[in-house]
Amino acid sequence: MKIKEIYNFLNKLSPFELQESWDNSGLLVGSLENEIEKIYISLDLDLELVEKVEENSLIITHHPLIFKPLKTLVPISYSQKIAIKLIQKNINLISMHTNFDKTHLNKYVMKKVFGFEYEESDDFILTAKVDMKFEEFVNHIKNSLGVDSLNVVKCHDKISSFSLTTGSGMSLLSQIKTDIFLTGDIKYHEAMEAKAREISLIDITHYESEKYFCDALYNELNEFQNFAIIQNSKNPFKRL
């Protein structure tokens, strides 16, 4: 199977042209003419994962390995080390980032992970109706993610609507019209801003909210599922 077969399939599934201007989704390492036998799916790349992947394979990640141009290929930075290893093992890399956020990932997390049907979709923001007390809603989200604790900002005792953006979505705060916003990577001053706007927050963290990329993509691969292996990267953070 050539890379271009799976690339063309992915481009129809979630067109790469939908990605944001600052993004770098698409074929990042390899050639469309390369032959492969296995496809690995992961949120990110790390050295442990690249060591496990067989030579002459394809890895599909959510987050692109390369955002800024590389001026050198010396084993110093994260992206340089991994890019060198990919080339040495003839491993191809396709990334599906903001295009897949818009078409699939947010919707998958909303419905399959949290169990809600969204009412509105605006690129990165999904909204849904609920009727739950604040603490009840937080516990539901924790149980859905399988975590013991989450950082929250409480501005409402009762939640009637919420918005969701997986990954890092606080730049979208001004567009939020619901009682509570679920996203990741929330900073201190962003939390203060949300409180001033009377918008409650739940920090669902970057990794915990986007690790479902693997399942969301695998479910859509159809005839390519027989070639695909989920080999997710590990969260670099640990809670002690």
VEXBA-557639 format. One record per residue (C-alpha): x, y, z; residue in three letters. Coordinates in steps of 0.1 Angstrom, whole numbers, plus 5000, padded with zeros to 4 digits. Example, Ala and Ser with C-alpha at 12.3 -4.5 7.8 and 13.67 -1.06 7.14 Angstrom:
BEGIN
+------+------+------+------+
!   xx !   yy !   zz ! code !
+------+------+------+------+
! 5123 ! 4955 ! 5078 !  ALA !
! 5137 ! 4989 ! 5071 !  SER !
+------+------+------+------+
// end
This chain:
BEGIN
+------+------+------+------+
!   xx !   yy !   zz ! code !
+------+------+------+------+
! 5000 ! 5000 ! 5000 !  MET !
! 5014 ! 5034 ! 4990 !  LYS !
! 5012 ! 5064 ! 5013 !  ILE !
! 4992 ! 5083 ! 4987 !  LYS !
! 4963 ! 5058 ! 4992 !  GLU !
! 4959 ! 5066 ! 5029 !  ILE !
! 4967 ! 5102 ! 5024 !  TYR !
! 4939 ! 5107 ! 4998 !  ASN !
! 4915 ! 5088 ! 5021 !  PHE !
! 4924 ! 5110 ! 5051 !  LEU !
! 4921 ! 5142 ! 5029 !  ASN !
! 4885 ! 5132 ! 5020 !  LYS !
! 4877 ! 5123 ! 5056 !  LEU !
! 4890 ! 5156 ! 5071 !  SER !
! 4904 ! 5179 ! 5043 !  PRO !
! 4938 ! 5193 ! 5051 !  PHE !
! 4928 ! 5226 ! 5036 !  GLU !
! 4906 ! 5231 ! 5067 !  LEU !
! 4936 ! 5235 ! 5089 !  GLN !
! 4944 ! 5269 ! 5104 !  GLU !
! 4970 ! 5291 ! 5087 !  SER !
! 4995 ! 5286 ! 5116 !  TRP !
! 4991 ! 5248 ! 5115 !  ASP !
! 5013 ! 5222 ! 5098 !  ASN !
! 4991 ! 5192 ! 5091 !  SER !
! 4997 ! 5169 ! 5062 !  GLY !
! 5026 ! 5147 ! 5051 !  LEU !
! 5056 ! 5159 ! 5072 !  LEU !
! 5081 ! 5131 ! 5067 !  VAL !
! 5083 ! 5106 ! 5038 !  GLY !
! 5070 ! 5104 ! 5003 !  SER !
! 5035 ! 5097 ! 4988 !  LEU !
! 5051 ! 5070 ! 4967 !  GLU !
! 5066 ! 5050 ! 4997 !  ASN !
! 5052 ! 5015 ! 5003 !  GLU !
! 5041 ! 5006 ! 5038 !  ILE !
! 5025 ! 4976 ! 5056 !  GLU !
! 5016 ! 4991 ! 5089 !  LYS !
! 4999 ! 5023 ! 5102 !  ILE !
! 5004 ! 5035 ! 5138 !  TYR !
! 4981 ! 5061 ! 5153 !  ILE !
! 4992 ! 5083 ! 5182 !  SER !
! 4984 ! 5117 ! 5197 !  LEU !
! 5020 ! 5127 ! 5197 !  ASP !
! 5055 ! 5113 ! 5189 !  LEU !
! 5080 ! 5105 ! 5215 !  ASP !
! 5113 ! 5087 ! 5213 !  LEU !
! 5099 ! 5056 ! 5231 !  GLU !
! 5071 ! 5053 ! 5205 !  LEU !
! 5095 ! 5058 ! 5175 !  VAL !
! 5117 ! 5030 ! 5188 !  GLU !
! 5088 ! 5006 ! 5189 !  LYS !
! 5075 ! 5014 ! 5154 !  VAL !
! 5086 ! 4990 ! 5127 !  GLU !
! 5107 ! 5003 ! 5098 !  GLU !
! 5090 ! 5013 ! 5065 !  ASN !
! 5057 ! 5022 ! 5084 !  SER !
! 5034 ! 5052 ! 5086 !  LEU !
! 5026 ! 5071 ! 5118 !  ILE !
! 4995 ! 5093 ! 5119 !  ILE !
! 4996 ! 5118 ! 5148 !  THR !
! 4973 ! 5146 ! 5159 !  HIS !
! 5000 ! 5171 ! 5168 !  HIS !
! 5025 ! 5179 ! 5141 !  PRO !
! 5061 ! 5172 ! 5149 !  LEU !
! 5073 ! 5203 ! 5130 !  ILE !
! 5057 ! 5237 ! 5134 !  PHE !
! 5087 ! 5260 ! 5126 !  LYS !
! 5112 ! 5254 ! 5098 !  PRO !
! 5142 ! 5233 ! 5110 !  LEU !
! 5175 ! 5250 ! 5101 !  LYS !
! 5196 ! 5220 ! 5111 !  THR !
! 5191 ! 5183 ! 5117 !  LEU !
! 5213 ! 5176 ! 5148 !  VAL !
! 5200 ! 5156 ! 5177 !  PRO !
! 5194 ! 5185 ! 5202 !  ILE !
! 5157 ! 5194 ! 5203 !  SER !
! 5127 ! 5172 ! 5206 !  TYR !
! 5116 ! 5176 ! 5170 !  SER !
! 5152 ! 5172 ! 5156 !  GLN !
! 5159 ! 5140 ! 5175 !  LYS !
! 5126 ! 5124 ! 5164 !  ILE !
! 5129 ! 5136 ! 5128 !  ALA !
! 5164 ! 5120 ! 5125 !  ILE !
! 5151 ! 5087 ! 5139 !  LYS !
! 5121 ! 5087 ! 5115 !  LEU !
! 5144 ! 5092 ! 5085 !  ILE !
! 5168 ! 5065 ! 5098 !  GLN !
! 5140 ! 5040 ! 5100 !  LYS !
! 5122 ! 5051 ! 5069 !  ASN !
! 5091 ! 5060 ! 5089 !  ILE !
! 5066 ! 5083 ! 5072 !  ASN !
! 5046 ! 5108 ! 5092 !  LEU !
! 5012 ! 5124 ! 5086 !  ILE !
! 4996 ! 5148 ! 5111 !  SER !
! 4959 ! 5157 ! 5113 !  MET !
! 4956 ! 5186 ! 5137 !  HIS !
! 4932 ! 5216 ! 5135 !  THR !
! 4914 ! 5201 ! 5105 !  ASN !
! 4906 ! 5170 ! 5125 !  PHE !
! 4896 ! 5191 ! 5155 !  ASP !
! 4870 ! 5208 ! 5134 !  LYS !
! 4856 ! 5177 ! 5117 !  THR !
! 4859 ! 5149 ! 5142 !  HIS !
! 4877 ! 5152 ! 5175 !  LEU !
! 4855 ! 5177 ! 5194 !  ASN !
! 4824 ! 5159 ! 5183 !  LYS !
! 4838 ! 5125 ! 5194 !  TYR !
! 4847 ! 5137 ! 5228 !  VAL !
! 4814 ! 5155 ! 5233 !  MET !
! 4793 ! 5124 ! 5223 !  LYS !
! 4814 ! 5093 ! 5229 !  LYS !
! 4833 ! 5104 ! 5260 !  VAL !
! 4810 ! 5129 ! 5278 !  PHE !
! 4777 ! 5114 ! 5265 !  GLY !
! 4761 ! 5146 ! 5253 !  PHE !
! 4746 ! 5156 ! 5219 !  GLU !
! 4759 ! 5190 ! 5207 !  TYR !
! 4734 ! 5216 ! 5196 !  GLU !
! 4757 ! 5241 ! 5178 !  GLU !
! 4791 ! 5237 ! 5162 !  SER !
! 4814 ! 5267 ! 5153 !  ASP !
! 4847 ! 5254 ! 5141 !  ASP !
! 4864 ! 5246 ! 5174 !  PHE !
! 4835 ! 5252 ! 5198 !  ILE !
! 4807 ! 5228 ! 5204 !  LEU !
! 4778 ! 5237 ! 5227 !  THR !
! 4752 ! 5215 ! 5245 !  ALA !
! 4723 ! 5219 ! 5269 !  LYS !
! 4724 ! 5202 ! 5304 !  VAL !
! 4705 ! 5205 ! 5336 !  ASP !
! 4729 ! 5197 ! 5364 !  MET !
! 4743 ! 5212 ! 5396 !  LYS !
! 4779 ! 5224 ! 5392 !  PHE !
! 4794 ! 5197 ! 5414 !  GLU !
! 4773 ! 5170 ! 5397 !  GLU !
! 4785 ! 5182 ! 5363 !  PHE !
! 4822 ! 5183 ! 5374 !  VAL !
! 4819 ! 5148 ! 5388 !  ASN !
! 4804 ! 5136 ! 5355 !  HIS !
! 4833 ! 5150 ! 5335 !  ILE !
! 4859 ! 5135 ! 5359 !  LYS !
! 4843 ! 5101 ! 5357 !  ASN !
! 4841 ! 5104 ! 5319 !  SER !
! 4878 ! 5112 ! 5317 !  LEU !
! 4888 ! 5087 ! 5343 !  GLY !
! 4906 ! 5112 ! 5365 !  VAL !
! 4904 ! 5120 ! 5403 !  ASP !
! 4906 ! 5157 ! 5401 !  SER !
! 4904 ! 5187 ! 5378 !  LEU !
! 4910 ! 5224 ! 5382 !  ASN !
! 4877 ! 5244 ! 5380 !  VAL !
! 4864 ! 5279 ! 5383 !  VAL !
! 4830 ! 5281 ! 5398 !  LYS !
! 4807 ! 5310 ! 5388 !  CYS !
! 4773 ! 5291 ! 5388 !  HIS !
! 4756 ! 5267 ! 5412 !  ASP !
! 4737 ! 5252 ! 5383 !  LYS !
! 4747 ! 5244 ! 5347 !  ILE !
! 4722 ! 5247 ! 5319 !  SER !
! 4746 ! 5249 ! 5290 !  SER !
! 4783 ! 5243 ! 5283 !  PHE !
! 4809 ! 5247 ! 5256 !  SER !
! 4837 ! 5223 ! 5247 !  LEU !
! 4870 ! 5228 ! 5229 !  THR !
! 4895 ! 5200 ! 5232 !  THR !
! 4932 ! 5208 ! 5236 !  GLY !
! 4940 ! 5245 ! 5243 !  SER !
! 4910 ! 5267 ! 5237 !  GLY !
! 4912 ! 5297 ! 5260 !  MET !
! 4919 ! 5321 ! 5232 !  SER !
! 4883 ! 5315 ! 5223 !  LEU !
! 4869 ! 5327 ! 5256 !  LEU !
! 4854 ! 5359 ! 5242 !  SER !
! 4832 ! 5337 ! 5220 !  GLN !
! 4818 ! 5316 ! 5248 !  ILE !
! 4781 ! 5323 ! 5256 !  LYS !
! 4774 ! 5293 ! 5279 !  THR !
! 4775 ! 5288 ! 5317 !  ASP !
! 4807 ! 5268 ! 5316 !  ILE !
! 4836 ! 5262 ! 5292 !  PHE !
! 4856 ! 5230 ! 5291 !  LEU !
! 4891 ! 5231 ! 5276 !  THR !
! 4927 ! 5225 ! 5285 !  GLY !
! 4959 ! 5244 ! 5293 !  ASP !
! 4941 ! 5271 ! 5313 !  ILE !
! 4965 ! 5297 ! 5328 !  LYS !
! 4960 ! 5317 ! 5360 !  TYR !
! 4952 ! 5350 ! 5344 !  HIS !
! 4929 ! 5333 ! 5319 !  GLU !
! 4910 ! 5319 ! 5348 !  ALA !
! 4907 ! 5353 ! 5364 !  MET !
! 4894 ! 5367 ! 5331 !  GLU !
! 4868 ! 5339 ! 5329 !  ALA !
! 4856 ! 5347 ! 5364 !  LYS !
! 4852 ! 5383 ! 5356 !  ALA !
! 4831 ! 5373 ! 5327 !  ARG !
! 4811 ! 5350 ! 5349 !  GLU !
! 4820 ! 5319 ! 5329 !  ILE !
! 4827 ! 5288 ! 5349 !  SER !
! 4856 ! 5266 ! 5337 !  LEU !
! 4868 ! 5231 ! 5339 !  ILE !
! 4904 ! 5224 ! 5328 !  ASP !
! 4901 ! 5191 ! 5311 !  ILE !
! 4938 ! 5193 ! 5303 !  THR !
! 4954 ! 5190 ! 5269 !  HIS !
! 4964 ! 5153 ! 5270 !  TYR !
! 4932 ! 5140 ! 5287 !  GLU !
! 4909 ! 5158 ! 5263 !  SER !
! 4928 ! 5149 ! 5231 !  GLU !
! 4941 ! 5114 ! 5238 !  LYS !
! 4909 ! 5102 ! 5221 !  TYR !
! 4923 ! 5112 ! 5187 !  PHE !
! 4934 ! 5076 ! 5183 !  CYS !
! 4900 ! 5061 ! 5188 !  ASP !
! 4882 ! 5088 ! 5168 !  ALA !
! 4905 ! 5082 ! 5138 !  LEU !
! 4906 ! 5045 ! 5140 !  TYR !
! 4868 ! 5042 ! 5139 !  ASN !
! 4868 ! 5061 ! 5106 !  GLU !
! 4896 ! 5041 ! 5088 !  LEU !
! 4873 ! 5016 ! 5072 !  ASN !
! 4893 ! 4993 ! 5049 !  GLU !
! 4926 ! 5006 ! 5064 !  PHE !
! 4917 ! 4993 ! 5099 !  GLN !
! 4934 ! 4960 ! 5092 !  ASN !
! 4967 ! 4979 ! 5088 !  PHE !
! 4963 ! 5002 ! 5118 !  ALA !
! 4977 ! 4999 ! 5153 !  ILE !
! 4969 ! 5023 ! 5182 !  ILE !
! 5001 ! 5031 ! 5199 !  GLN !
! 4994 ! 5063 ! 5219 !  ASN !
! 5021 ! 5085 ! 5233 !  SER !
! 5024 ! 5090 ! 5270 !  LYS !
! 5014 ! 5120 ! 5290 !  ASN !
! 5047 ! 5138 ! 5300 !  PRO !
! 5030 ! 5150 ! 5332 !  PHE !
! 5025 ! 5128 ! 5362 !  LYS !
! 5004 ! 5137 ! 5393 !  ARG !
! 5020 ! 5130 ! 5427 !  LEU !
+------+------+------+------+
// end
